[in-house]
Amino acid sequence: MKPEKSQKAISPKVAILFLLVLFAGCEEFPDHQPRAVFISHHINYAWGYQDRGFVIDAEGNVRSFNMPESWNYHDSGGYISAAEMEQNLAQLEEPHCKVSKYDLLFYTTKLEKALKGKITEPEHQMCDAGSTTVAGYIYESATNRYRYVFLRQTGDFYRENTSREAGDIYEWMQDPCSGSPSVRLR
């Protein structure tokens, strides 16, 4: 009598290799969908007043502003109300591109981590160059306000958030409309 053929088990090496391939490059995202706004804001008072920049809103729209009529800033505690943020967003131009939902979630998650970064002391670098500040705001639904997250300031003075996540966001903010192929390679 011929014994029945048994199914072959998957070798442990193959199973481990499969799991490594499956999880390679995966980024862990929180269960909730955080909302954030990113901003690059340049102000200069030398040789004529300049006030311009761009914002990436919570939907991923990249919209510019130039000489807004009024602009609301965060308070000394680092917060701006949702109503004040809406007033700022209402002054933006039409979107000129949109970042992907993946990139928006990826960098929003990094922004939450950058909140814990240490900020360096301002270092004088230039004269009459003004100031460009790159930052983000994380929406807190319980209080209906946004929390400011400083990333980097360049121009007359230089200072930065030393967290790795802040550096990653800053690099992305240099050209958010080009997409982030490096994100998909990680």
LINDA-V164438 format. One record per run of one state. SS is the DSSP state (helix for helix, strand for strand, loop for the rest). FROM is the first residue (numbers start at 0). TO is the last residue. Records with the same first field share a line. If there is no record, write none. Layout:
SS=FROM-TO + FROM-TO
//
This chain:
loop=0-10 + 23-34 + 44-48 + 56-59 + 66-77 + 89-95 + 98-99 + 114-117 + 119-121 + 124-129 + 140-143 + 155-155 + 161-162 + 173-174 + 178-179 + 185-185
helix=11-22 + 81-88 + 100-113 + 163-172 + 175-177 + 180-184
strand=35-43 + 49-55 + 60-65 + 78-80 + 96-97 + 118-118 + 122-123 + 130-139 + 144-154 + 156-160
//
